[in-house]
Amino acid sequence: IKDSQQARAESKEERRKRKEIEKLENEIAELDYKISDIEQRLSSPVSAEDVEKLSSEYSRLKEERDSKLDKWMEISG
């Protein structure tokens, strides 16, 4: 019985881990999409004000994505 309880606990932990990994993967994909969109917008003529706003948002999104990638690597390790 003890092995069965331990197996269920491990299984529950594995499901939680898989769910967290899936959530992070979805969030990373969304951030990648937003980053790509900003890269495209910056590659066409925009005002200096827009460049500043987009560059700031780009940096913020990349930091957020890198943080989530680090967490994903830690969990999926």
Salt bridges, closest charged atoms under 4 A:
GLU13 OE2 - ARG16 NH2 2.70
GLU20 OE2 - LYS71 NZ 3.47
GLU27 OE2 - LYS23 NZ 3.72
GLU27 OE1 - LYS68 NZ 2.91
ASP32 OD1 - ARG65 NH1 2.89
ASP37 OD2 - ARG41 NH1 3.55
GLU49 OE2 - LYS53 NZ 3.23
GLU57 OE2 - ARG60 NH2 2.92
GLU64 OE1 - ARG60 NH1 3.11
ASP66 OD1 - ARG65 NH2 3.52
